[in-house]
Amino acid sequence: MQQTGTINSFRNSDSWVILSPTEQCIKQKIEAIGTPLKDWDIKINYGIKTGFNDSFIISTEKRNEILAECQTGDEQNKTAELIRPILRGRDIKRYGYDWADLWLINAHNGIKGKLPRIDINEYPAIKAHLDQYWDKIKERADQGDTPYNLRNCAYMEDFLKPKVMYPNMTKFLPFYYDKKGFYQNDKSFMITGNKIAFLTAFLNSSLFKFCFIDNFPELQGGTRELRKIFFDKIPVIQVNNEVDKQFETAVADIQNDYTKYKAIALDKMIFDLYNLTDEERNAIRFIEIK
């Protein structure tokens, strides 16, 4: 943050943050208009904890080998449905991702009353793959009713919903709006619920970084810890469905072809929502963490 003129300080969690009068004014305005995310109609959850990634997270090559072992077309199609693309925390970028050609064997443990547990005997090619790691998977803590199943996850269906994905620790503060149904590992979080497109734009904005980067503890090397407890306290202006739709269009455009010009245009949309003055906009400017 830029610091000019007389400085003021305020208490932020367990540390003191020094702000200039302009910065302090901006932050107070944003906080006054916003509603803490804990009061939004959203859910923030971890990604999948497999207990042993070497067996449950596989490469495209291994996926193809498993599918080739299927005896019939129906078995192959059913098996392919169980093997889903997955992003790790490190793969998530600002408005995008770098997929590492990794897949999750989603042998979930079901959801009581909604989704039956995966019976591995119905997937012989996957069972043969997992049996190679039997000594490891049978001893792991994170497992379901059988060693072949993943641990209970009440929000398993949410991975297929539109969501904001972001790493649990990062220096870049990247947020990706996912409508492709990516699963994700436990080094990342997802946000599901209402106004997700707008929330993606806000969290990627210069305004968010300017006002709230210090709300997240700094670890070694400038990395920030993005745990749910810190997000719950972030106040964000609430928007209607029409505004969210406008942001969804803009987010889809920048995800299709990221440019700095489009990122600045999205910043302007956020600034306009908050009715920031020219002085306040000039104080924030465009923030891109590299």
C-alpha angles and dihedrals in degrees: 000000000000115000120201135155124002113357128221131190134214134183113259113183103299100340139066117245120199117216134178116234091260093049091047091050092051093049093048091050093050093047093048093053097041135084117220111255090237086070095049122100092254140106126218116203142166124251124250120307107204099176089223116036095185090071103035102036111062140175125251088253092056091045090055091048091053092048091049089057092059112110100214138026091247091053090048093051092047091048092048089055090058094052108075133182113257135197124207122214090257091054094061116098135178104291090344150038144232104227112210093205091256127149135196121224094221098205090158125185094234131242116266111253093000114052128025120231116259111259104212091204088072089061105052095169092054091044090054089052094049092045088067087067097039096126089055102040095046091057099045121112096218102070139116132229089313132024087252092063130079119239119277112286116180092191097049091125091055092074088073093053126087105277147163112246124198139158121259092230125026144137093212102057095220122180125187126197105219125199095152097083098247116174117216140207128244092266088079143048135222132209118208131177136063130353092012095151092055091045090054090054093046094049091048092047129108088236092061092049093044095051106029113024089101091056087076118070115249116232131188115315095018094293117151126216110229102193121162093247090066095045092051090068097049110110113218129180112252118233135194127246093264093057091045089053090053090053091046089058092047093046092050089052096051092044089054092051118004117208132161088238091060092046090053090048090054089049088054091052088054093046090051092052089056094043092232118186123238089255091054092046091050091050092054099036117161117326119195118169112215 
